Amino acid sequence: MMLFRTQLKQPQSQLKRPLPLLKRPLLLLKRPLSHCVRHSSNVASLTPVPGLDLSHERLRRAVFYVPCSDERKILKSHTSRADCIMFDLEDGVSFNRKSHARSLVLQALADSPCRERGVRINALASGLGLDDLATIVQSSRLDVVMVPKVESAKDVWDVVRVIEEAKKEVRVIAGIETAKGVVNVREIAEAHPLVDALLFAAEDYCADTCITRTPSRKELYYARAVVATTAHAFKLQAIDMVTMDFRNPRVLEEESQEGAEMGFTGKQVIHPSQVDIVQDCFAPPREAVDRAIRIVSGYRTNSEAGKGAFDLDGKAIDMPVVKWAYRVLHRAELAGINASISNK
């Protein structure tokens, strides 16, 4: 297997990795994302912090699945504010519509105005996945491919081989949906630099492990924690499970907040009404942004004076806290939240 792996060509450019998420109080959506203000300052260009690289980061808070067999839903997705539109060839498409969905996917990618366009292919074990992949890599508008039910590094290599033969640099999201996938999550995470995120799918995981779903979600804690922790260990994004009770905004927000607290950087979405709540929950709250501004301002002032750790509101501020603050401000800017810092 290692011989097979070394035959893969390295990508022409190094893909950068995402940021950890922060904690916020439970609160139903208060600020529509369309009303957020984007500020022109560039956090990454401020006083540098050793070992912190914020360049080429991206937001992927809501990953919105759009069934590619439904032309009405494809067209409606053009107005979505989701960070990532994922045209679905897998679970959202009945078996007798698979070929029809594949025939529509290239046009769907070409027409989509969204910031990140992706496709969820069928699982490789289904016998449909590689044919899906061979079709979608023809598109010049494909940014990311979501591979469901990944269970080993070899699954990643099979996908990467097709991408590189097409001379594309499409990012890969690896779906962790089975017990074997959880057990092998480390080898999946480090299988290839094109792997950009790990994604946890609860329903398939429960079906594979005979777990009984409960409203508490406690039975999923171990698998979710493993996926989120492994993702951060290898500088990947971590995408949380779908909220199946899509008509209940309270459940959606509780689950989104819980995911953010566990370290997930985004969440899968299956209905347009879920997008704004998810994207708000996975953006830094205003109080965290305000505190981060004060920390970075204090860091700049003290570093110019030759000081290291400093005091803010009676609490010691050292380098790990400063790095946290820079990450918060960078995520805020990407989310269109005012994170301005006065240049003194």
C-alpha positions in Angstrom: 0.0 0.0 0.0 2.8 2.4 0.7 4.2 1.7 -2.8 0.9 2.7 -4.2 0.8 5.8 -2.2 4.2 7.0 -3.3 3.1 6.9 -7.0 0.7 9.8 -6.4 2.0 13.1 -7.6 2.1 15.9 -5.1 -0.3 18.9 -5.7 1.3 21.9 -7.4 0.3 24.2 -4.5 0.1 23.7 -0.8 -3.5 23.8 0.5 -3.9 25.7 3.7 -5.9 24.6 6.7 -8.8 26.0 8.7 -9.1 27.5 12.2 -10.6 26.1 15.4 -14.0 27.3 16.6 -14.9 29.2 19.7 -17.6 28.9 22.3 -20.7 31.1 22.4 -23.9 31.2 24.5 -27.0 29.5 23.2 -29.1 32.2 21.5 -31.4 32.0 18.5 -30.3 33.8 15.4 -30.1 37.6 16.1 -28.1 39.0 13.3 -28.9 38.0 9.7 -25.6 37.3 8.0 -26.7 39.6 5.1 -26.5 42.5 7.6 -23.0 41.8 8.7 -20.3 44.4 7.8 -17.1 43.3 6.1 -14.2 45.5 7.1 -11.2 46.1 4.9 -8.5 45.5 7.4 -6.5 42.3 7.1 -5.8 40.6 10.4 -3.1 38.5 8.9 -1.1 41.6 8.0 -1.0 43.0 11.5 1.9 42.4 14.0 3.0 38.8 13.1 2.7 36.0 15.7 5.4 33.3 15.5 4.0 30.0 14.2 0.6 31.5 13.2 -0.3 31.4 9.5 -3.8 32.7 8.6 -3.3 33.1 4.9 -5.5 31.3 2.4 -8.1 30.2 5.0 -11.7 29.7 4.0 -15.1 29.5 5.7 -17.1 26.3 5.3 -19.8 26.7 8.0 -22.9 25.4 6.2 -22.4 22.6 3.7 -25.8 22.6 2.0 -26.8 19.4 0.1 -28.8 20.0 -3.1 -30.2 16.9 -4.8 -28.8 16.9 -8.3 -31.8 15.1 -9.7 -34.2 18.0 -8.9 -33.8 20.9 -11.3 -36.1 23.2 -9.2 -33.9 22.8 -6.1 -30.7 23.3 -8.2 -32.0 26.6 -9.4 -33.2 27.6 -6.0 -29.7 27.0 -4.6 -28.4 30.0 -6.6 -29.9 32.3 -4.0 -28.4 30.4 -1.0 -25.9 32.2 1.3 -24.4 28.8 2.3 -20.6 28.9 2.4 -20.6 25.6 0.4 -23.2 24.2 -2.0 -22.8 20.5 -2.3 -24.6 19.0 -5.3 -25.7 15.6 -4.1 -25.5 12.4 -6.2 -25.7 10.1 -3.2 -28.4 9.9 -0.5 -30.5 12.7 -1.8 -31.0 10.9 -5.1 -33.1 7.7 -5.5 -31.4 4.8 -7.3 -33.5 5.0 -10.4 -32.5 8.7 -10.8 -28.8 8.4 -10.4 -28.0 8.6 -14.1 -30.3 11.6 -14.5 -28.6 13.4 -11.6 -25.2 12.7 -13.1 -26.3 14.2 -16.4 -27.3 17.4 -14.7 -24.3 17.9 -12.4 -21.9 19.6 -14.9 -24.4 22.3 -15.8 -25.3 22.7 -12.1 -21.7 23.4 -11.3 -21.3 25.8 -14.3 -24.4 27.8 -13.3 -23.9 28.0 -9.6 -22.8 31.5 -8.3 -21.9 30.2 -4.8 -18.5 30.8 -3.3 -17.6 27.1 -3.0 -19.1 24.4 -5.3 -18.9 20.8 -4.5 -20.3 17.4 -5.4 -21.1 14.5 -3.0 -20.4 11.4 -5.1 -21.7 7.9 -4.3 -19.6 5.7 -2.1 -16.8 3.9 -3.8 -18.1 0.5 -2.7 -21.4 1.2 -4.5 -19.7 0.9 -7.8 -21.0 4.3 -8.8 -18.5 6.6 -7.1 -15.6 6.5 -9.5 -17.9 7.0 -12.5 -19.4 10.0 -10.7 -15.9 11.3 -10.1 -14.8 10.9 -13.7 -17.8 13.0 -14.8 -17.4 15.9 -12.3 -13.6 16.4 -12.8 -14.5 17.6 -16.3 -15.8 20.8 -14.7 -13.6 23.8 -14.3 -16.0 25.0 -11.6 -15.6 22.1 -9.2 -13.9 23.2 -5.9 -14.4 20.2 -3.7 -15.6 16.6 -3.8 -17.2 14.9 -0.8 -16.4 11.2 -0.6 -18.9 9.3 1.6 -18.1 6.2 3.7 -14.3 6.5 3.6 -12.8 3.6 5.5 -9.1 3.7 4.7 -6.3 5.7 3.1 -6.7 3.6 0.0 -10.2 5.1 -0.5 -8.6 8.5 -0.6 -5.8 7.4 -2.9 -8.4 6.0 -5.4 -10.1 9.4 -5.5 -6.9 11.4 -5.7 -5.6 9.3 -8.6 -8.6 10.3 -10.7 -8.3 14.0 -9.7 -4.6 14.2 -10.5 -5.0 12.3 -13.8 -7.5 15.0 -14.8 -4.8 17.6 -13.7 -7.1 19.2 -11.2 -6.5 20.4 -7.7 -9.9 19.7 -6.3 -10.1 19.5 -2.5 -11.4 16.3 -0.8 -13.8 16.0 2.1 -13.6 12.5 3.6 -16.9 11.2 5.1 -16.4 9.2 8.3 -19.7 7.2 8.5 -18.8 3.7 9.8 -17.1 2.1 12.7 -14.1 1.2 10.5 -13.9 4.8 9.3 -13.7 6.0 12.9 -11.0 3.4 13.8 -8.9 4.4 10.7 -9.6 8.1 10.9 -5.9 9.0 11.4 -4.7 7.3 8.3 -7.5 8.9 6.3 -6.7 12.3 7.6 -3.0 12.1 6.6 -3.6 10.1 3.4 -2.9 13.0 1.0 -2.6 16.8 1.1 -5.7 17.2 -1.0 -7.8 16.0 2.0 -9.2 19.2 3.3 -11.8 18.2 5.8 -13.2 15.3 7.8 -17.0 15.0 7.9 -19.1 12.9 10.4 -22.4 11.4 9.3 -24.5 10.2 12.2 -27.2 8.2 10.5 -25.0 5.9 8.5 -22.7 5.5 11.6 -25.7 4.5 13.7 -26.9 2.0 11.1 -23.4 0.5 10.9 -22.9 0.2 14.7 -26.6 -0.6 15.8 -26.6 2.5 17.9 -30.0 3.8 19.0 -30.3 7.6 18.5 -31.5 9.6 21.4 -32.3 13.4 21.8 -29.3 13.7 24.1 -26.9 12.7 21.3 -24.6 11.2 24.0 -24.3 8.0 22.1 -22.5 9.9 19.3 -20.1 11.8 21.5 -17.1 9.5 21.1 -17.2 9.3 17.3 -17.8 13.0 16.9 -15.0 13.9 19.3 -12.6 11.5 17.5 -13.4 13.1 14.1 -13.1 16.7 15.4 -9.9 16.0 17.3 -8.2 14.2 14.5 -9.2 16.9 12.0 -7.5 19.6 14.2 -4.4 17.4 14.7 -3.8 17.4 11.0 -5.0 21.0 10.3 -8.2 20.0 8.6 -11.7 21.3 8.9 -14.2 19.3 10.9 -17.8 19.1 9.6 -20.5 17.9 11.9 -23.6 15.8 11.3 -27.0 16.7 9.8 -29.8 17.8 12.1 -32.6 15.6 10.8 -35.3 17.5 12.7 -35.0 20.3 10.2 -38.3 22.0 11.1 -37.2 22.6 14.7 -34.8 25.6 14.9 -34.2 25.1 18.6 -32.8 21.6 18.1 -30.8 22.9 15.2 -29.2 25.6 17.2 -28.5 23.4 20.2 -26.9 20.8 18.0 -24.9 23.5 16.1 -23.7 25.1 19.3 -22.7 21.7 20.7 -20.7 21.0 17.5 -18.9 24.3 17.7 -18.0 23.7 21.3 -16.6 20.3 20.4 -14.3 21.9 17.8 -16.3 21.4 14.6 -15.8 24.2 12.1 -19.1 23.7 10.2 -22.2 21.5 9.8 -24.1 19.7 7.0 -27.4 21.2 6.0 -30.3 19.6 4.2 -32.9 22.4 4.1 -32.6 26.1 3.1 -34.1 27.2 6.5 -31.1 25.7 8.3 -28.4 27.8 6.6 -28.6 31.1 8.5 -28.8 29.5 11.9 -25.9 27.2 11.2 -23.7 29.9 9.8 -24.4 32.2 12.7 -23.6 29.5 15.2 -20.3 28.8 13.5 -19.2 32.4 13.3 -17.5 34.2 16.2 -20.0 35.9 18.6 -19.7 39.7 19.0 -18.5 39.5 22.5 -15.6 37.2 21.5 -14.7 39.5 18.6 -14.7 42.5 20.9 -12.4 40.8 23.4 -10.1 39.6 20.6 -9.8 43.1 19.4 -8.7 44.3 22.8 -6.2 41.4 23.2 -4.6 42.0 19.8 -4.4 45.8 20.4 -2.8 45.1 23.8 -0.4 42.6 22.2 0.7 45.0 19.6 1.3 47.8 22.1 3.2 45.6 24.5 5.3 43.9 21.9 6.4 47.2 20.5 7.5 48.1 24.1 9.5 44.8 24.3 7.1 43.1 26.7 5.8 39.5 26.5 2.8 38.5 28.6 0.6 41.4 29.8 -2.4 42.1 31.9 -6.0 42.7 30.6 -8.9 43.0 33.0 -6.8 41.3 35.7 -6.1 38.3 33.6 -2.7 37.3 32.2 -2.5 37.4 28.4 0.2 35.2 26.9 1.0 33.9 23.4 -1.7 31.1 23.2 -4.3 33.6 24.1 -3.0 36.1 21.5 -3.1 33.3 18.8 -6.7 32.6 19.8 -7.5 36.3 19.4 -6.0 36.5 15.9 -7.9 33.4 14.8 -11.2 34.8 16.1 -10.6 38.1 14.2 -9.7 36.3 11.0 -12.8 34.1 11.2 -14.9 37.2 11.9 -13.5 39.0 8.8 -14.2 35.9 6.6 -17.8 35.9 8.0 -18.2 39.5 7.2 -18.2 40.7 10.8 -16.6 44.1 11.6 -13.3 43.2 13.3 -11.5 46.5 12.8 -8.4 47.3 14.8 -7.0 50.9 15.0 -3.6 51.2 13.5 -1.5 53.2 15.9 
